[in-house]
């Protein structure tokens, strides 16, 4: 629970918002990469 409060406090600062956007974007591309259709390697 304490971690959630720390994150909400961090999001009130501009640097915290930028960090959150970067983390969310990285997570999105990681999930997209993991679940991507494998290309034919033939």
ChimeraX attribute file (.defattr): number of C-alpha atoms within 10 A of each C-alpha:
attribute: neighborCount
match mode: 1-to-1
recipient: residues
	/A:1	5
	/A:2	6
	/A:3	8
	/A:4	9
	/A:5	10
	/A:6	10
	/A:7	13
	/A:8	12
	/A:9	11
	/A:10	15
	/A:11	15
	/A:12	10
	/A:13	11
	/A:14	10
	/A:15	11
	/A:16	15
	/A:17	15
	/A:18	12
	/A:19	14
	/A:20	15
	/A:21	12
	/A:22	12
	/A:23	11
	/A:24	12
	/A:25	12
	/A:26	12
	/A:27	12
	/A:28	12
	/A:29	11
	/A:30	12
	/A:31	11
	/A:32	11
	/A:33	11
	/A:34	10
	/A:35	9
	/A:36	9
	/A:37	8
	/A:38	8
	/A:39	6
	/A:40	5
	/A:41	4
	/A:42	3
